[in-house]
Amino acid sequence: MKFPPVFLLVGTDEVLNDDSRNFYSYINPIQNESKIKENDGQKHVWLFSHIDSKESLEAIKYIKQFISTY
């Protein structure tokens, strides 16, 4: 069974940033269609905290692009 593609969306100020980057470095060799997107200065759950911000709208665009690929 093949591991599915994964899209990681994380802020650079996220408490789980290191965990996200480590997970990506682990998963990428076994699923090279996986992607990570880091957003400068964003904290935990930033996407939902400021849903109308430029960064959130850009993140939603990346999510749509990733989902539409599969």
C-alpha positions in Angstrom: 0.0 0.0 0.0 1.3 3.4 -1.0 1.2 6.3 1.5 -1.1 9.1 0.2 0.2 12.6 -0.7 0.3 15.0 2.2 0.1 18.8 2.3 1.6 20.4 5.4 0.7 24.0 6.0 2.6 25.5 8.9 3.6 28.9 10.2 7.2 29.8 10.9 6.2 30.9 14.4 4.1 27.7 14.9 4.9 25.7 18.0 4.8 22.6 15.9 7.0 23.9 13.0 9.9 21.7 13.8 7.6 18.6 14.0 6.0 19.5 10.7 9.4 19.9 9.0 10.6 16.6 10.5 7.5 14.8 9.4 7.9 16.2 5.9 11.5 15.0 5.8 10.4 11.6 6.8 7.4 11.3 4.5 8.8 12.9 1.3 11.2 10.0 0.4 8.3 7.6 0.5 5.7 9.9 -1.0 7.4 12.5 -3.2 4.1 14.1 -4.2 3.8 15.5 -0.6 4.3 19.2 -0.1 5.0 21.6 2.7 4.2 25.3 2.8 5.6 27.5 5.5 4.1 30.9 6.1 6.3 33.6 7.6 5.3 34.9 11.0 2.2 32.7 11.4 1.4 30.9 14.7 -0.7 27.9 15.6 -4.2 27.8 13.9 -3.4 31.1 12.2 -5.5 30.1 9.2 -8.7 30.0 11.3 -7.8 32.8 13.6 -7.6 35.4 10.8 -9.6 33.8 8.0 -9.8 37.0 5.9 -6.1 37.8 6.1 -4.0 37.9 2.9 -2.0 34.9 4.3 -5.1 32.8 5.0 -6.6 33.5 1.6 -3.3 32.5 0.0 -3.2 29.3 2.1 -6.7 28.4 1.0 -5.5 28.8 -2.6 -2.7 26.4 -2.0 -5.0 23.9 -0.3 -7.4 24.1 -3.3 -4.5 23.5 -5.8 -3.2 20.5 -3.8 -6.7 18.9 -3.5 -7.5 19.5 -7.2 -4.3 17.7 -8.2 -5.8 14.5 -6.7 
